[in-house]
């Protein structure tokens, strides 16, 4: 197992089957928004409570420019059942090739599941924040919110001509019904 990633390191890419019946790749997700990765094992009380807390914080995370992905070695059918039972509106991914070890997440032992871990990955696919293992989702969410607020705008690196043409299109589109 690799050492836990630290803030500023590049997050390893993955391509994992999701409960939405598609393969999700980290490098395809991060250009649009930051991604909060929740690594978990099993579906015990702790994991269920964490997932419920993440679901409660999902709207605020989305407003701050982040999406949630849950990652577990469990089979897709078990993950779909967990997603359905908890009414989760974010995908759960099956880590069938142990990508979690590249993040430094402990492997489960025969007696005990691995402790959950959280990684916030920015749009440059760098680790922005981490808790490995995570202690409390509630306090983590407030720290994550602070880290997201410190991120520059997603349009910051767009060329001025692109931004100006989008603004021009939007202004003219909005004004045209009023002018008529």
ABEGO torsion letter per residue (X at the ends): XBBBBBBGBBBBBBBBBBAAGBBBBAAAAAAABBBBBBBBBEABAAAAAAAAAAAAAAAAAAAAGBBBBBBBABBAAAAAAAAAAAGBABBBBBBAAGAAAAAGBBBBBAABBBBBBBBBBBAAGBBABBBOBBABAAAAAAAAAAAAAABBBAAAABBAAAAAAAAAAAAAAAAAAAAX
